[in-house]
Amino acid sequence: MRILITGNLGYVGPAVSARLRQDWPDAALIGFDAGWFTSCLTVPQALAAARVMQRSGDVRDIDLSLLRGVDAVVHLAAVSNDPLGTQFAAMTDSINRAASLRLAALAAAAGVRHFVFASSCSVYGAGGVAARREDDAAQPLTAYASSKLCAEAGLRRLSADGMIVTCLRFATACGMSARPRLDLVLNDFVASALTGGRIDVLSDGSPWRPLIDVQDMARAIAWAVGRPMAQGGPFLVVNTGSDAGNHQVAGLANAVAAALPGTTVQINAAAPPDRRSYRADFSLFRALAPAHQPQIGLATSIAGMIHGLRGLGFNDTGFRDSPAAIRLHALSGLIRSGQLSAALRWTHHSAAMASRGRRCRLADASASARATIVKPAAIHGSPS
Ligand SMILES: NC(=O)c1ccc[n+]([C@@H]2O[C@H](COP(=O)([O-])OP(=O)(O)OC[C@H]3O[C@@H](n4cnc5c(N)ncnc54)[C@H](O)[C@@H]3O)[C@@H](O)[C@H]2O)c1
């Protein structure tokens, strides 16, 4: 078994590598990543365990040679949230949609059997209170959500080529990872409560968000990598999470406060309505993947984040402005310092960093991965 994982050095990727290593102990796992976030918060020892052969590069440039002999592609690489999509709209389309479709076409040409695409429930956008099913009309409100929906549509057209394509429409991720990110609603609340004893909910708390722990995302990906054609056909779009994971934002804040007694919760009652509100119906996933259902409840995700951040000695009350924790600040900082171009490509200024990335075999992943916290100028994204 040979599995290519793009975007393996982000937040979700380390959990995916670990899970695939557990399920396929003898597999060759090949990671392919541009390394945008290698200087972000990291638990180095957790990165090394999955024994991934690391390649450094941009998915927009990937060529057929990397795909020869590969049995499955897990495609995670993306411009990965709404604030980034707003700031880098054109690159969000070219990476999340165009490069994904090019990669899938190359994979089909190379005889890859399974292609797993990390899509998102954010395609439902203003979803109202009724839980959205896969065949309900999507209403993407952001460049990020549109890019995922358009990629799905392109993959549907491609799926005649004999490759089994699975688009996992993930709920919003949460929980501890070897490379945690704090620009996600639950993680933001835990970090706020832990460092400052208070949670500022930027919205009025009413929007619905389905959540899924990164460990459960990895479990679902492992299912998709081995999915037989009979379980869902050659092309499948499936909401990935659990009905119990549909929460309102205020409920999430209160659950974190309950886990960290003494935390105050400040709801912004005057906030304009946040149209991004959706619940998802996960019955199709339940029916197709009964042995790979989410196992990690909200309280366990919160406890894991608290434990993980404490283990890192994390105490930055200004983390919402920090490139170590917030993807938008990380990329903006790399652009400001001339290391990344506006097209989100490494520049000649970043030669040292690029060569470090090329050398980044697992053996030295721990050396390149640092838990640094730097404070840049504030650029506001909205995690909640
Ligand atoms: N985090 C969530 O809430 C969530 C929810 C649903 C779906 N997803 C999807 O899951 C996937 C992984 O999310 P994440 O939270 O780990 O994101 P992340 O931003 O933490 O990591 C993305 C990784 O992809 C790499 N990457 C980005 N563009 C690249 C390119 N052009 N070439 C090579 N590498 C590139 C980055 O260097 C990074 O390591 C993404 O596709 C995301 O859209 C995430």
The ligand as an ORCA input file, in Angstrom:
! r2SCAN-3c Opt
* xyz 0 1
  N      -9.878     22.567      9.859
  C     -11.175     22.463      9.550
  O     -12.092     22.906     10.282
  C     -11.579     21.778      8.296
  C     -12.906     21.462      8.130
  C     -13.289     20.901      6.948
  C     -12.347     20.634      5.982
  N     -11.051     20.943      6.169
  C     -10.094     20.689      5.111
  O      -9.127     19.766      5.593
  C      -7.886     20.051      4.955
  C      -6.806     20.218      5.994
  O      -7.157     21.298      6.857
  P      -6.142     21.841      7.948
  O      -6.965     22.418      9.027
  O      -5.145     20.824      8.253
  O      -5.441     23.016      7.131
  P      -4.023     23.714      7.426
  O      -4.126     25.077      6.858
  O      -3.671     23.574      8.849
  O      -2.991     22.844      6.596
  C      -2.986     22.866      5.200
  C      -1.631     22.331      4.761
  O      -1.635     22.349      3.323
  C      -0.419     22.910      2.889
  N      -0.681     23.571      1.606
  C      -1.555     24.562      1.355
  N      -1.486     24.910      0.055
  C      -0.548     24.109     -0.515
  C      -0.033     24.002     -1.820
  N      -0.441     24.824     -2.815
  N       0.899     23.052     -2.074
  C       1.333     22.223     -1.077
  N       0.877     22.305      0.199
  C      -0.043     23.236      0.474
  C       0.008     23.903      3.967
  O       1.415     24.094      3.954
  C      -0.468     23.198      5.224
  O       0.544     22.403      5.789
  C      -8.095     21.285      4.097
  O      -8.387     20.877      2.779
  C      -9.316     21.923      4.701
  O     -10.020     22.708      3.774
  C     -10.636     21.494      7.318
*
